[in-house]
Amino acid sequence: MQILLHLLRPHRKVLLLGLVLGLVSNAANLAAPLATKRIIDTLGDGGSLTGPISLLLVLVVIGSVIGLWQWMLMGTLAEQVVLEARLSVIQRYFRARLAELTGRPTGELVTRVTADPGLLHQASSSIVGLVNASLAFVATLVLMGTLDLVLLLCTLAAVAVVGAVMAVLLPTISKAQKAAQDAVGDLGGELEGTLRAMRTVKASRAEQRQGGRIEDDARRAASFNVRAARRAAWVWTVSWSGVSFAIIAVLGVGAYRADAGLLAVSSLIAFLLYAFQLMGPIGELTQNVTALQSGIAAARRISEVYAMREETSDPQPGARMPDAPVFAVRDVTLRYSDDAPPALDGVTLTIPSRGHTALVGPSGAGKTSLFSLLLRFLDPQSGELYLHGRPYRSLTHSEIRQELAYVEQEAPVVPGTIRDNVLFSHPEATDEELHRVLERVRLSAKVASLPLGLDTPLSGAELSGGERQRIALARALVRTPAVLLLDEATAQVDALTEAALQDCVRERAADSAVVTIAHRLSTVIDADRIIVLDGGHVRAVGTHTSLLATDDLYRGLVEALRIAVPADATA
């Protein structure tokens, strides 16, 4: 409820206007039965009907015009609230720590932007509707009481029964809606992951098996939605049936009292009109409370996004140290959770401002964890990192990352064209820089062969995995960064292109730092320094030749990949 009120707070004036319009519309509608009573009394007295009928027509017109205005106003407000909820979730995603996002299915995160805010549409105007309906409900009862107290007591008895039943049923709607939205999120995550791996699914002949799992998620979401729909149906049935029974009771008791001379016929007709009109506020209350329950369920899921930890920093003034290494890691320990074993344990190393440094080691050695620290995707539990001699904690995330260019192993491309992807990190780069980098990664001919050239959307372009990886590499090479971080950037390219890319690495290493995570040791034989990681520790540092002679683990990695070992090194 706090999340919903937070989204509505900037629209207080619109809500107040909607409330006033609702009150005016309700007042016009409430006056209509009294105007009808006046028409009947005038008819009995033999007076002119022009005035009473004109008054009734004016009340109907006023109620209709004001009601239309309020409906349009609150509909616009509802769409604005949905938009702001979506924007706030999107913004929170981009401010969140990477671990908060990577630990959740992508499809589930998408539904919190698309489906969940949609449930706020009706809920955003339900608060005004609840106030208006409540006031109309009370005012109707008061006016009914002025006509006949006995009939009012009959009506209140029926309303009390309806209210008790609704109090039991309404909370279950929110729980069912929350469960339904969670199930839709699971469905989106499962479907998104399956679509990305569709080649593997088909190659494994797992279409029916995987399709069955996704269908089960869809059925589970549907079952929760059906449960919520049934609860809502019960609420509506109880409310309308209660009012209907109240009208029947009023009609029976009222007819008896009118026959006994205790109640005027015109008053009985007016009371019945109010009884029928009472169905309006009760229906609005039911509808708005149901919408509010759905909105609260959506707000609960949105609040989980708001609870994501954001990237925070405490920047301090300072200047880089000219003679300091580009990276210095001092006694760093990193855990992914408090009870997890350390991914890095007391790691200390330096990376010079020039040259090619390779990180090697078996799976789970800590290579990716070290990269995550260098990019400040994560912060260590203890120890300190330095960039150009300045502590990481004194720099903002943007200040750190503007010094780095990163190509991850999967080399994902972002939605857009080839031009958008290559210029993603530096949109201000010139066309000359763009064409130069495409030539360096051997993509100029491929781009020229495409009908739209650089403006070809990557979603439909016929590009191989290696070509997409070269686009990611080109994105990192547009401008000269202080550090180029490569997570096995040559994993999916042919031998000739790999040689060309290695030339690019050597060229950059001559002027700046290049750090490579090596899954294939053949790509780092010529590295200036090789750091061997094992079990979260720095095991050894040296060149390819020296490590072959001194480190058993490195030699085993080399032999496993069948890289020729020089005879003098093995000796």
C-alpha positions as CSV (number, residue, x, y, z in Angstrom):
1,M,0.0,0.0,0.0
2,Q,2.9,2.4,0.7
3,I,4.3,1.8,-2.8
4,L,0.9,2.5,-4.3
5,L,0.5,5.7,-2.2
6,H,4.1,6.7,-3.2
7,L,3.2,6.5,-6.9
8,L,0.0,8.5,-6.3
9,R,1.5,11.2,-4.1
10,P,2.7,13.4,-7.1
11,H,-0.9,13.4,-8.4
12,R,-2.6,14.7,-5.3
13,K,-4.2,17.6,-7.1
14,V,-5.7,15.4,-9.8
15,L,-6.9,12.9,-7.1
16,L,-8.6,15.8,-5.2
17,L,-10.2,17.1,-8.4
18,G,-11.5,13.6,-9.2
19,L,-12.8,13.3,-5.7
20,V,-14.7,16.6,-6.0
21,L,-16.1,15.6,-9.4
22,G,-17.2,12.3,-7.9
23,L,-19.0,14.1,-5.1
24,V,-20.8,16.4,-7.4
25,S,-21.9,13.5,-9.6
26,N,-23.0,11.5,-6.6
27,A,-25.0,14.5,-5.3
28,A,-26.8,14.9,-8.6
29,N,-27.6,11.2,-8.7
30,L,-28.8,11.2,-5.1
31,A,-31.1,14.1,-5.7
32,A,-32.8,12.3,-8.6
33,P,-35.1,10.0,-6.4
34,L,-36.2,13.0,-4.4
35,A,-37.0,14.8,-7.6
36,T,-39.0,11.8,-8.7
37,K,-40.9,11.9,-5.3
38,R,-41.7,15.5,-6.0
39,I,-43.1,14.6,-9.4
40,I,-45.4,12.0,-7.9
41,D,-46.5,14.4,-5.1
42,T,-47.2,17.1,-7.7
43,L,-49.1,14.7,-9.8
44,G,-51.3,13.8,-6.8
45,D,-51.9,17.5,-6.0
46,G,-52.8,18.3,-9.6
47,G,-50.0,20.9,-9.9
48,S,-47.8,21.7,-12.9
49,L,-45.1,19.0,-13.7
50,T,-42.9,21.3,-15.8
51,G,-40.7,22.4,-12.9
52,P,-40.2,19.0,-11.3
53,I,-39.5,17.3,-14.6
54,S,-37.1,20.0,-15.7
55,L,-35.2,19.7,-12.4
56,L,-34.9,15.9,-12.9
57,L,-33.6,16.4,-16.5
58,V,-31.0,19.0,-15.2
59,L,-29.8,16.6,-12.5
60,V,-29.4,13.8,-15.0
61,V,-27.4,16.0,-17.4
62,I,-25.2,17.3,-14.6
63,G,-24.6,13.8,-13.3
64,S,-23.7,12.5,-16.8
65,V,-21.3,15.4,-17.8
66,I,-19.5,15.4,-14.4
67,G,-19.3,11.6,-14.5
68,L,-17.8,11.7,-18.0
69,W,-15.2,14.3,-16.9
70,Q,-14.2,12.3,-13.9
71,W,-14.0,9.1,-15.9
72,M,-11.6,10.7,-18.4
73,L,-9.6,12.3,-15.7
74,M,-9.1,9.2,-13.7
75,G,-8.4,7.1,-16.8
76,T,-5.6,9.5,-17.7
77,L,-4.2,9.4,-14.2
78,A,-4.3,5.6,-14.2
79,E,-2.2,5.5,-17.4
80,Q,0.3,8.0,-15.9
81,V,0.7,5.9,-12.8
82,V,1.3,2.8,-14.8
83,L,3.9,4.7,-16.9
84,E,5.7,6.0,-13.8
85,A,5.7,2.6,-12.2
86,R,7.3,1.1,-15.3
87,L,9.9,3.9,-15.5
88,S,10.8,3.6,-11.8
89,V,11.3,-0.2,-12.2
90,I,13.5,0.3,-15.3
91,Q,15.6,3.0,-13.6
92,R,16.0,0.7,-10.5
93,Y,17.3,-2.1,-12.8
94,F,20.0,0.1,-14.2
95,R,21.0,1.4,-10.7
96,A,21.0,-2.1,-9.1
97,R,24.1,-4.1,-8.4
98,L,24.8,-6.7,-11.1
99,A,24.3,-9.6,-8.7
100,E,20.8,-8.5,-8.0
101,L,19.9,-8.9,-11.7
102,T,22.0,-11.9,-12.7
103,G,20.5,-13.9,-9.8
104,R,17.0,-13.7,-11.3
105,P,15.6,-15.1,-14.6
106,T,15.5,-12.5,-17.3
107,G,11.9,-13.2,-18.2
108,E,10.8,-12.8,-14.6
109,L,12.5,-9.3,-14.5
110,V,10.7,-8.4,-17.7
111,T,7.2,-9.2,-16.3
112,R,7.9,-6.8,-13.4
113,V,8.1,-4.0,-16.0
114,T,5.3,-5.2,-18.4
115,A,2.7,-7.1,-16.4
116,D,2.9,-6.0,-12.8
117,P,2.5,-2.2,-13.4
118,G,-0.5,-3.0,-15.6
119,L,-2.4,-4.1,-12.5
120,L,-2.0,-0.6,-11.0
121,H,-4.2,0.8,-13.7
122,Q,-7.5,0.2,-11.9
123,A,-6.0,0.4,-8.5
124,S,-4.6,3.9,-9.0
125,S,-8.2,5.3,-9.3
126,S,-9.7,2.9,-6.8
127,I,-8.8,5.1,-3.8
128,V,-10.9,8.0,-5.2
129,G,-13.6,5.5,-6.2
130,L,-13.6,4.0,-2.7
131,V,-14.0,7.5,-1.1
132,N,-16.7,8.5,-3.5
133,A,-18.5,5.2,-3.2
134,S,-18.3,5.2,0.6
135,L,-19.7,8.8,0.8
136,A,-22.4,7.9,-1.7
137,F,-23.3,4.8,0.3
138,V,-23.5,6.7,3.5
139,A,-25.5,9.6,1.9
140,T,-27.9,7.1,0.4
141,L,-28.5,5.5,3.7
142,V,-29.1,8.9,5.4
143,L,-31.6,9.9,2.8
144,M,-33.3,6.5,3.1
145,G,-33.5,7.1,6.8
146,T,-35.3,10.4,6.3
147,L,-38.0,8.5,4.3
148,D,-38.5,5.6,6.7
149,L,-36.4,4.2,9.6
150,V,-38.0,0.7,9.6
151,L,-37.2,0.1,6.0
152,L,-33.7,1.5,6.6
153,L,-33.1,-1.1,9.4
154,C,-34.1,-3.9,6.9
155,T,-31.6,-2.5,4.5
156,L,-28.8,-2.3,7.1
157,A,-29.3,-5.9,8.1
158,A,-28.8,-7.1,4.6
159,V,-25.8,-4.8,4.1
160,A,-24.2,-6.1,7.4
161,V,-24.4,-9.7,6.1
162,V,-22.9,-8.7,2.8
163,G,-20.1,-6.8,4.5
164,A,-19.2,-9.7,6.7
165,V,-18.9,-12.1,3.8
166,M,-16.9,-9.7,1.7
167,A,-14.4,-9.1,4.6
168,V,-13.6,-12.8,4.5
169,L,-13.3,-13.1,0.7
170,L,-11.5,-10.0,-0.3
171,P,-8.1,-10.7,1.3
172,T,-7.9,-14.0,-0.6
173,I,-8.1,-12.1,-3.9
174,S,-4.8,-10.3,-3.2
175,K,-3.0,-13.5,-2.3
176,A,-4.3,-15.3,-5.4
177,Q,-3.2,-12.3,-7.6
178,K,0.3,-12.2,-6.0
179,A,0.7,-15.9,-6.6
180,A,-0.6,-15.5,-10.2
181,Q,1.9,-12.7,-10.9
182,D,4.7,-14.8,-9.4
183,A,3.7,-17.7,-11.7
184,V,3.7,-15.5,-14.7
185,G,7.2,-14.3,-13.8
186,D,8.4,-17.9,-13.6
187,L,6.8,-18.6,-17.0
188,G,8.5,-15.6,-18.6
189,G,11.9,-16.7,-17.2
190,E,11.5,-20.3,-18.3
191,L,10.3,-19.3,-21.8
192,E,13.0,-16.6,-22.3
193,G,15.8,-19.1,-21.4
194,T,14.3,-21.8,-23.6
195,L,14.0,-19.4,-26.6
196,R,17.7,-18.4,-26.3
197,A,18.7,-22.1,-26.2
198,M,16.2,-23.3,-28.9
199,R,19.0,-24.7,-31.1
200,T,20.1,-26.9,-28.2
201,V,16.5,-27.9,-27.4
202,K,15.9,-29.0,-31.0
203,A,19.2,-30.7,-31.3
204,S,18.5,-32.7,-28.1
205,R,15.0,-33.6,-29.3
206,A,13.6,-32.0,-26.2
207,E,10.8,-30.0,-27.7
208,Q,8.0,-31.9,-26.0
209,R,9.8,-32.2,-22.7
210,Q,10.8,-28.6,-22.4
211,G,7.5,-27.5,-23.9
212,G,5.7,-29.5,-21.3
213,R,7.6,-27.7,-18.5
214,I,6.7,-24.3,-19.9
215,E,3.1,-25.4,-20.4
216,D,3.0,-26.5,-16.7
217,D,4.1,-23.0,-15.7
218,A,1.4,-21.5,-17.9
219,R,-1.2,-23.8,-16.3
220,R,0.0,-22.9,-12.8
221,A,-0.4,-19.2,-13.6
222,A,-3.8,-19.9,-15.1
223,S,-4.9,-21.8,-12.0
224,F,-4.0,-18.9,-9.7
225,N,-5.8,-16.5,-12.0
226,V,-8.9,-18.7,-12.0
227,R,-8.8,-18.8,-8.2
228,A,-8.7,-15.0,-8.1
229,A,-11.5,-14.8,-10.6
230,R,-13.6,-17.2,-8.6
231,R,-13.0,-15.2,-5.4
232,A,-14.0,-12.0,-7.3
233,A,-17.1,-13.8,-8.7
234,W,-18.1,-14.8,-5.1
235,V,-17.7,-11.2,-3.9
236,W,-19.8,-9.8,-6.8
237,T,-22.5,-12.4,-6.4
238,V,-22.7,-11.9,-2.6
239,S,-22.9,-8.1,-2.9
240,W,-25.5,-8.0,-5.7
241,S,-27.6,-10.8,-4.2
242,G,-27.5,-9.1,-0.8
243,V,-28.8,-5.9,-2.3
244,S,-31.5,-7.8,-4.3
245,F,-32.7,-9.6,-1.1
246,A,-32.7,-6.2,0.7
247,I,-34.9,-4.7,-2.1
248,I,-37.3,-7.6,-1.9
249,A,-37.6,-7.2,1.9
250,V,-38.0,-3.4,1.5
251,L,-40.8,-4.0,-1.1
252,G,-42.7,-6.4,1.2
253,V,-42.3,-4.4,4.4
254,G,-42.9,-1.1,2.6
255,A,-46.1,-2.4,0.9
256,Y,-47.4,-3.5,4.3
257,R,-46.6,-0.1,5.8
258,A,-48.1,1.8,2.9
259,D,-51.3,-0.3,3.1
260,A,-51.5,0.4,6.8
261,G,-51.2,4.2,6.1
262,L,-47.8,4.4,7.9
263,L,-45.9,5.4,4.7
264,A,-46.8,7.5,1.7
265,V,-46.7,5.7,-1.7
266,S,-44.4,8.4,-3.1
267,S,-42.0,7.9,-0.1
268,L,-42.1,4.1,-0.8
269,I,-41.2,4.7,-4.5
270,A,-38.4,7.1,-3.6
271,F,-37.1,4.6,-1.0
272,L,-37.1,1.8,-3.6
273,L,-35.3,4.1,-6.1
274,Y,-32.6,4.6,-3.4
275,A,-32.5,0.9,-2.7
276,F,-31.8,0.3,-6.4
277,Q,-29.4,3.1,-6.5
278,L,-27.6,1.6,-3.4
279,M,-26.5,-1.2,-5.8
280,G,-24.3,1.4,-7.5
281,P,-22.1,2.4,-4.5
282,I,-21.9,-1.3,-3.4
283,G,-20.9,-2.3,-6.8
284,E,-18.3,0.5,-6.9
285,L,-17.0,-0.5,-3.5
286,T,-16.7,-4.1,-4.6
287,Q,-15.0,-3.2,-7.8
288,N,-12.6,-0.7,-6.3
289,V,-11.6,-3.0,-3.4
290,T,-11.0,-5.9,-5.8
291,A,-8.9,-3.6,-8.0
292,L,-7.1,-2.3,-4.9
293,Q,-6.3,-5.9,-3.8
294,S,-4.8,-6.6,-7.3
295,G,-2.9,-3.4,-7.2
296,I,-1.5,-4.3,-3.8
297,A,-0.4,-7.7,-5.1
298,A,1.4,-5.9,-8.0
299,A,2.9,-3.3,-5.6
300,R,4.3,-6.1,-3.5
301,R,6.3,-7.4,-6.5
302,I,7.4,-3.9,-7.4
303,S,8.5,-3.3,-3.9
304,E,10.8,-6.3,-4.3
305,V,12.5,-4.4,-7.1
306,Y,12.8,-1.3,-5.0
307,A,14.5,-3.5,-2.4
308,M,17.3,-4.3,-4.8
309,R,20.6,-3.0,-3.5
310,E,22.0,-0.2,-5.7
311,E,25.5,0.6,-6.7
312,T,26.8,3.1,-4.2
313,S,30.0,5.0,-3.9
314,D,31.6,7.6,-1.7
315,P,33.8,9.6,-4.1
316,Q,36.7,11.6,-2.6
317,P,38.9,14.2,-4.3
318,G,42.2,13.0,-5.5
319,A,44.5,12.6,-8.5
320,R,46.1,9.6,-10.2
321,M,49.7,8.7,-9.3
322,P,51.8,8.9,-12.4
323,D,54.1,6.0,-11.6
324,A,51.5,3.7,-10.0
325,P,50.4,0.5,-11.8
326,V,47.0,0.7,-13.6
327,F,45.6,-1.9,-11.1
328,A,46.8,-2.9,-7.7
329,V,44.9,-5.5,-5.6
330,R,45.9,-5.7,-2.0
331,D,44.9,-8.7,0.2
332,V,41.4,-8.9,-1.3
333,T,38.8,-11.4,-0.1
334,L,35.5,-11.9,-1.9
335,R,32.5,-14.0,-1.0
336,Y,29.2,-14.2,-2.9
337,S,27.3,-14.6,0.4
338,D,28.2,-14.5,4.0
339,D,28.2,-18.3,4.4
340,A,29.8,-19.1,1.1
341,P,33.5,-20.1,0.8
342,P,35.7,-17.3,-0.6
343,A,35.9,-17.0,-4.3
344,L,39.1,-14.9,-3.8
345,D,41.1,-15.3,-0.6
346,G,43.8,-12.8,0.3
347,V,44.6,-12.0,-3.4
348,T,47.5,-9.5,-3.9
349,L,48.7,-8.6,-7.4
350,T,49.5,-5.7,-9.7
351,I,48.9,-5.1,-13.3
352,P,51.3,-2.6,-15.1
353,S,50.0,0.3,-17.1
354,R,51.4,-1.3,-20.3
355,G,51.6,-4.8,-21.5
356,H,49.5,-7.9,-21.9
357,T,48.6,-9.7,-18.7
358,A,46.8,-13.1,-18.9
359,L,44.8,-14.7,-16.1
360,V,44.8,-18.5,-16.3
361,G,43.6,-21.3,-14.1
362,P,41.1,-24.2,-13.8
363,S,37.4,-23.6,-13.6
364,G,36.4,-21.9,-10.3
365,A,39.9,-20.5,-9.8
366,G,38.6,-17.0,-9.4
367,K,39.3,-15.4,-12.9
368,T,35.8,-14.1,-13.5
369,S,35.5,-13.0,-9.8
370,L,38.6,-10.9,-10.2
371,F,37.2,-9.3,-13.4
372,S,34.0,-8.5,-11.5
373,L,36.1,-6.7,-8.9
374,L,38.1,-4.8,-11.5
375,L,34.9,-3.7,-13.2
376,R,33.4,-3.0,-9.8
377,F,30.4,-5.2,-10.4
378,L,31.2,-6.5,-6.9
379,D,32.9,-5.0,-3.8
380,P,35.2,-7.2,-1.7
381,Q,34.5,-8.0,1.9
382,S,38.1,-7.0,2.8
383,G,41.1,-5.6,1.2
384,E,41.4,-2.8,-1.3
385,L,41.7,-2.2,-5.1
386,Y,43.5,0.7,-6.6
387,L,43.2,2.3,-10.1
388,H,46.2,4.5,-11.0
389,G,47.0,4.6,-7.3
390,R,43.6,5.8,-6.2
391,P,41.5,3.5,-4.0
392,Y,38.3,2.1,-5.7
393,R,36.2,3.2,-2.7
394,S,37.1,6.9,-3.4
395,L,35.9,6.6,-7.1
396,T,32.5,6.4,-8.6
397,H,31.5,3.4,-10.7
398,S,31.5,5.7,-13.7
399,E,35.0,7.0,-13.1
400,I,36.3,3.4,-12.9
401,R,34.5,2.1,-15.9
402,Q,35.3,5.0,-18.2
403,E,39.0,3.8,-17.9
404,L,38.0,0.3,-19.0
405,A,36.8,-1.5,-22.1
406,Y,35.3,-4.9,-21.6
407,V,34.5,-7.8,-23.9
408,E,32.8,-10.7,-22.2
409,Q,33.0,-14.3,-23.3
410,E,29.5,-14.5,-24.7
411,A,30.0,-11.2,-26.4
412,P,26.4,-10.1,-26.3
413,V,25.1,-7.5,-28.7
414,V,22.6,-4.9,-27.6
415,P,19.3,-4.2,-29.4
416,G,19.9,-2.0,-32.4
417,T,21.9,-1.7,-35.5
418,I,25.6,-2.6,-36.2
419,R,26.4,1.1,-35.9
420,D,24.6,1.3,-32.5
421,N,26.5,-1.6,-31.2
422,V,30.0,-0.5,-32.3
423,L,29.4,3.0,-31.0
424,F,27.6,1.8,-27.8
425,S,30.4,2.9,-25.4
426,H,31.4,6.0,-27.4
427,P,28.4,7.4,-29.4
428,E,30.4,10.5,-30.1
429,A,33.0,8.6,-32.2
430,T,33.4,9.7,-35.8
431,D,32.7,7.7,-38.9
432,E,36.4,7.6,-39.6
433,E,37.0,5.9,-36.3
434,L,34.1,3.6,-36.9
435,H,35.3,2.3,-40.3
436,R,38.9,2.1,-39.0
437,V,37.9,-0.3,-36.2
438,L,35.8,-2.4,-38.4
439,E,38.8,-2.8,-40.7
440,R,40.9,-3.9,-37.8
441,V,38.6,-6.6,-36.7
442,R,38.1,-7.8,-40.4
443,L,34.4,-6.8,-40.6
444,S,34.5,-4.2,-43.3
445,A,33.8,-6.6,-46.1
446,K,30.9,-8.3,-44.3
447,V,29.2,-5.0,-43.3
448,A,29.6,-3.7,-46.9
449,S,27.9,-6.8,-48.2
450,L,24.7,-6.2,-46.1
451,P,21.9,-4.2,-47.9
452,L,21.7,-1.7,-45.1
453,G,25.3,-1.7,-44.2
454,L,26.0,-0.2,-40.7
455,D,22.3,0.4,-40.3
456,T,21.5,-3.3,-40.4
457,P,19.5,-4.4,-37.3
458,L,21.4,-7.1,-35.5
459,S,18.2,-8.9,-34.6
460,G,17.7,-10.0,-38.2
461,A,21.2,-9.8,-39.6
462,E,22.8,-13.1,-40.8
463,L,25.9,-12.9,-38.7
464,S,27.9,-15.8,-37.3
465,G,28.8,-16.2,-33.7
466,G,32.4,-15.1,-34.5
467,E,31.2,-12.0,-36.4
468,R,29.0,-11.0,-33.5
469,Q,32.0,-11.4,-31.2
470,R,34.1,-9.3,-33.5
471,I,31.4,-6.6,-33.2
472,A,31.8,-6.7,-29.5
473,L,35.5,-6.4,-29.8
474,A,35.2,-3.5,-32.2
475,R,33.0,-1.8,-29.6
476,A,35.9,-2.0,-27.1
477,L,38.5,-0.9,-29.7
478,V,36.8,2.3,-31.0
479,R,38.7,4.4,-28.5
480,T,41.9,3.7,-26.6
481,P,41.0,2.8,-23.0
482,A,43.5,2.7,-20.1
483,V,42.7,-1.0,-19.8
484,L,41.3,-3.5,-22.2
485,L,39.6,-6.5,-20.5
486,L,39.1,-9.5,-22.7
487,D,37.2,-12.6,-21.5
488,E,38.6,-15.0,-24.2
489,A,37.7,-12.6,-27.0
490,T,39.0,-15.1,-29.7
491,A,36.9,-18.0,-28.6
492,Q,34.6,-18.1,-31.7
493,V,36.7,-16.8,-34.6
494,D,38.7,-18.6,-37.3
495,A,42.5,-18.9,-37.2
496,L,43.2,-16.1,-39.6
497,T,40.9,-13.7,-37.8
498,E,42.4,-14.8,-34.5
499,A,45.8,-13.8,-35.7
500,A,44.5,-10.4,-36.8
501,L,42.9,-9.9,-33.4
502,Q,46.1,-10.9,-31.6
503,D,47.8,-8.1,-33.6
504,C,45.2,-5.7,-32.2
505,V,46.0,-6.9,-28.7
506,R,49.7,-6.5,-29.2
507,E,49.2,-3.0,-30.6
508,R,47.1,-2.0,-27.6
509,A,49.5,-3.6,-25.2
510,A,52.3,-1.4,-26.5
511,D,50.5,1.7,-25.3
512,S,48.1,0.5,-22.6
513,A,47.2,-2.4,-20.4
514,V,45.5,-5.5,-21.8
515,V,44.1,-8.1,-19.3
516,T,42.9,-11.4,-20.7
517,I,41.0,-14.3,-19.1
518,A,42.4,-17.3,-20.9
519,H,40.2,-20.3,-21.5
520,R,42.6,-21.4,-24.3
521,L,46.2,-21.0,-23.3
522,S,47.2,-20.8,-27.0
523,T,45.9,-17.2,-27.0
524,V,48.3,-16.0,-24.3
525,I,51.6,-17.8,-25.0
526,D,53.0,-14.4,-26.0
527,A,51.6,-12.5,-23.0
528,D,54.1,-10.4,-21.1
529,R,52.9,-11.7,-17.8
530,I,50.7,-14.7,-16.9
531,I,49.0,-14.9,-13.5
532,V,48.0,-18.4,-12.5
533,L,45.0,-18.6,-10.1
534,D,43.9,-21.6,-8.2
535,G,41.2,-22.0,-5.6
536,G,40.9,-18.2,-5.2
537,H,44.6,-17.7,-4.6
538,V,47.5,-16.4,-6.8
539,R,49.5,-19.5,-7.4
540,A,52.2,-18.2,-9.7
541,V,53.3,-15.2,-11.8
542,G,55.6,-15.4,-14.8
543,T,56.0,-15.9,-18.5
544,H,54.9,-18.9,-20.5
545,T,58.4,-20.3,-20.6
546,S,59.2,-19.7,-16.9
547,L,55.9,-21.2,-15.7
548,L,56.3,-24.3,-17.8
549,A,59.5,-24.9,-16.0
550,T,58.4,-24.0,-12.5
551,D,54.6,-24.6,-12.1
552,D,53.0,-28.1,-12.3
553,L,49.4,-26.7,-12.6
554,Y,50.3,-24.5,-15.5
555,R,52.2,-27.3,-17.2
556,G,49.2,-29.6,-16.7
557,L,46.8,-27.0,-18.2
558,V,49.1,-26.6,-21.2
559,E,49.4,-30.4,-21.7
560,A,45.7,-30.8,-21.4
561,L,45.2,-28.4,-24.4
562,R,48.0,-30.2,-26.3
563,I,50.2,-27.1,-26.7
564,A,53.7,-28.1,-27.6
565,V,56.1,-27.7,-24.7
566,P,59.7,-26.7,-25.6
567,A,62.2,-29.4,-24.8
568,D,64.4,-27.0,-22.8
569,A,61.4,-26.0,-20.7
570,T,60.4,-29.6,-19.8
571,A,64.0,-30.4,-19.1
